[in-house]
């Protein structure tokens, strides 16, 4: 009922669950090159580097400056001046990575999940100042924490850390990005943030995990 599938507005019957894949007609004339599905929101990235979002807007994680639900994809106007190369959607926060290697975040800021040094909500994309000077090449948004990888292969994490999912050897929240020292000797090429655990892949093809170990 929050439009996360992107098939139509409140009056449309398309708000029913979809038991089989269905084309999003609003994107029929758009060449999409990447996408991200969060808890109840969705993003698509076009070949031109334009970002569209739809779904639940209550946390401001759609990036449109309000908290309205969107039932069909809508261009995030605040990102028009940026050429975006990657998007990541979490539970109530979102990240975008630009061609220049900058990271912008928006949505729910509790526990530092946006990386801005506070816990304030951001209704439109805001550059993470603590990452200026570092070229980021990959991002991932978990339930309430985030991971980024730099061009040098370093990993930084921020947000909710109660389960050790930030990789810093403690259970503290981090309000700004912090390098994971335990990965200093690894050149990381990919990261994935879950609800309360995290995974990294090294250039050598090894996988390392950290965070809550329940359920294996």
C-alpha positions as CSV (number, residue, x, y, z in Angstrom):
1,X,0.0,0.0,0.0
2,X,3.0,2.3,0.0
3,X,3.8,2.0,-3.7
4,X,7.0,0.1,-3.4
5,X,6.3,-1.8,-6.6
6,X,5.8,1.4,-8.6
7,X,2.7,0.2,-10.6
8,X,0.3,3.0,-9.8
9,X,-1.5,5.4,-7.5
10,X,-4.0,4.9,-4.7
11,X,-7.0,4.5,-7.0
12,X,-5.3,1.8,-9.1
13,X,-5.8,-1.9,-8.5
14,X,-2.1,-2.3,-9.1
15,X,-1.6,-1.7,-5.4
16,X,-2.4,-5.4,-4.9
17,X,0.4,-7.8,-4.3
18,X,2.1,-9.0,-7.5
19,X,2.6,-12.8,-7.5
20,X,4.6,-12.7,-10.7
21,X,7.0,-10.2,-12.2
22,X,5.2,-7.2,-13.8
23,X,6.8,-4.5,-15.9
24,X,6.8,-1.0,-14.4
25,X,5.0,0.8,-17.2
26,X,6.2,4.2,-15.9
27,X,9.7,3.2,-16.8
28,X,8.9,1.7,-20.2
29,X,10.7,4.4,-22.2
30,X,13.7,4.6,-19.7
31,X,16.9,2.6,-20.0
32,X,17.7,1.5,-16.4
33,X,21.2,0.3,-15.5
34,X,20.9,-0.3,-11.7
35,X,18.3,-0.6,-9.0
36,X,18.0,-0.9,-5.2
37,X,15.2,-2.3,-3.1
38,X,15.0,-1.2,0.6
39,X,12.6,-2.3,3.3
40,X,9.6,-0.5,1.7
41,X,11.1,1.8,-0.9
42,X,12.8,1.4,-4.3
43,X,15.3,3.2,-6.5
44,X,16.2,2.9,-10.2
45,X,19.2,4.5,-11.9
46,X,19.1,5.4,-15.5
47,X,21.8,5.2,-18.2
48,X,22.0,9.0,-18.0
49,X,22.8,8.9,-14.3
50,X,19.4,10.1,-13.2
51,X,17.8,8.6,-10.0
52,X,14.1,7.8,-9.6
53,X,12.5,6.6,-6.3
54,X,9.1,5.3,-5.2
55,X,7.5,3.6,-2.2
56,X,7.3,4.6,1.4
57,X,8.3,8.2,2.1
58,X,7.7,8.5,5.8
59,X,11.4,8.6,6.7
60,X,12.3,11.0,3.9
61,X,14.4,8.3,2.3
62,X,12.9,8.9,-1.2
63,X,14.8,12.2,-1.4
64,X,12.0,14.5,-2.5
65,X,12.0,16.9,0.4
66,X,8.8,15.5,1.9
67,X,7.4,12.4,3.5
68,X,4.9,11.4,0.9
69,X,4.5,7.9,-0.5
70,X,5.1,7.6,-4.2
71,X,3.2,5.0,-6.2
72,X,5.1,5.5,-9.4
73,X,8.8,6.3,-10.0
74,X,9.7,10.0,-9.7
75,X,13.0,11.7,-10.5
76,X,14.9,12.9,-7.4
77,X,15.3,16.5,-8.5
78,X,17.9,17.3,-5.9
79,X,20.3,14.9,-7.7
80,X,19.8,16.4,-11.2
81,X,23.2,18.1,-11.0
82,X,24.9,14.9,-10.1
83,X,25.8,12.0,-12.3
84,X,25.0,9.0,-10.0
85,X,26.6,5.6,-10.6
86,X,25.2,3.6,-7.7
87,X,22.3,3.6,-5.3
88,X,21.6,1.8,-2.0
89,X,18.4,1.6,0.0
90,X,18.2,0.5,3.6
91,X,15.3,0.4,6.0
92,X,14.7,4.1,6.4
93,X,17.8,5.7,4.8
94,X,19.4,5.8,1.4
95,X,22.8,6.4,-0.2
96,X,23.9,7.5,-3.6
97,X,27.4,7.4,-5.1
98,X,28.4,9.9,-7.8
99,X,30.7,9.5,-10.7
100,X,33.2,11.8,-8.8
101,X,33.2,9.4,-5.9
102,X,31.1,11.5,-3.5
103,X,28.5,9.9,-1.2
104,X,25.1,11.6,-0.4
105,X,22.7,10.2,2.1
106,X,19.1,11.0,3.1
107,X,16.3,9.7,5.2
108,X,16.2,8.6,8.8
109,X,19.3,9.6,10.7
110,X,18.9,7.7,13.9
111,X,22.0,6.0,15.3
112,X,24.1,7.9,12.7
113,X,23.0,5.9,9.7
114,X,23.5,8.9,7.4
115,X,27.0,9.6,8.5
116,X,26.6,13.4,9.1
117,X,27.7,13.4,12.7
118,X,24.2,13.7,14.1
119,X,20.9,11.8,14.2
120,X,18.9,14.3,12.2
121,X,16.5,13.3,9.4
122,X,17.5,14.5,5.9
123,X,14.6,14.9,3.5
124,X,16.9,15.6,0.5
125,X,20.3,14.2,-0.4
126,X,23.2,15.6,1.5
127,X,26.9,15.1,0.9
128,X,28.7,13.2,3.7
129,X,31.4,15.7,4.5
130,X,33.5,13.3,6.4
131,X,34.2,11.4,3.2
132,X,35.4,14.4,1.2
133,X,38.9,13.8,-0.1
134,X,38.3,10.1,-0.4
135,X,37.1,8.6,-3.7
136,X,34.3,6.1,-2.9
137,X,33.7,3.3,-5.3
138,X,31.0,1.2,-3.6
139,X,28.2,1.8,-1.0
140,X,25.7,-0.4,0.9
141,X,22.8,0.5,3.2
142,X,21.7,-2.0,5.8
143,X,18.8,-1.8,8.2
144,X,20.4,1.0,10.2
145,X,24.0,1.0,9.2
146,X,26.0,1.8,6.1
147,X,29.3,0.7,4.5
148,X,31.5,2.4,1.9
149,X,34.5,1.2,0.0
150,X,37.2,3.7,-1.2
151,X,39.3,3.5,-4.4
152,X,42.2,2.4,-2.2
153,X,40.2,-0.6,-1.0
154,X,39.5,0.6,2.5
155,X,36.2,0.1,4.2
156,X,34.4,2.6,6.4
157,X,31.3,2.0,8.4
158,X,28.8,4.1,10.3
159,X,25.4,3.9,12.0
160,X,24.0,1.3,14.3
161,X,26.6,-0.9,15.8
162,X,25.1,-2.9,18.7
163,X,25.8,-6.3,17.1
164,X,29.3,-5.5,16.1
165,X,28.1,-5.1,12.5
166,X,30.3,-2.1,12.0
167,X,33.5,-4.2,12.4
168,X,35.2,-1.9,15.0
169,X,35.5,-4.6,17.7
170,X,32.8,-2.9,19.9
171,X,29.1,-2.3,19.9
172,X,29.1,1.4,19.6
173,X,27.1,3.5,17.1
174,X,29.2,5.6,14.8
175,X,27.8,9.0,13.7
176,X,30.4,9.5,11.0
177,X,32.3,7.1,8.7
178,X,35.1,5.3,10.5
179,X,37.8,3.1,8.8
180,X,37.6,-0.6,9.9
181,X,41.1,-1.1,11.1
182,X,40.8,-4.9,11.1
183,X,40.6,-4.7,7.3
184,X,43.6,-2.4,6.8
185,X,45.6,-5.3,5.3
186,X,42.8,-6.3,2.9
187,X,42.0,-4.7,-0.4
188,X,38.2,-4.8,-0.4
189,X,36.2,-4.6,-3.7
190,X,32.6,-5.1,-2.5
191,X,30.5,-4.8,0.6
192,X,27.0,-5.7,1.7
193,X,25.2,-4.5,4.8
194,X,22.3,-6.6,6.2
195,X,20.0,-6.1,9.2
196,X,22.6,-6.7,11.9
197,X,25.6,-8.2,10.0
198,X,28.0,-7.2,7.2
199,X,30.0,-8.9,4.5
200,X,33.0,-7.8,2.5
201,X,34.7,-9.3,-0.5
202,X,38.5,-8.9,-1.0
203,X,40.3,-8.5,-4.3
204,X,41.6,-12.0,-3.8
205,X,38.1,-13.3,-3.7
206,X,37.9,-14.0,0.1
207,X,34.7,-13.2,2.0
208,X,34.8,-11.8,5.6
209,X,31.7,-11.4,7.8
210,X,31.0,-9.7,11.1
211,X,28.1,-8.7,13.3
212,X,25.3,-10.8,14.9
213,X,26.0,-14.5,14.5
214,X,22.5,-15.7,15.4
215,X,20.9,-18.1,12.9
216,X,24.3,-18.7,11.3
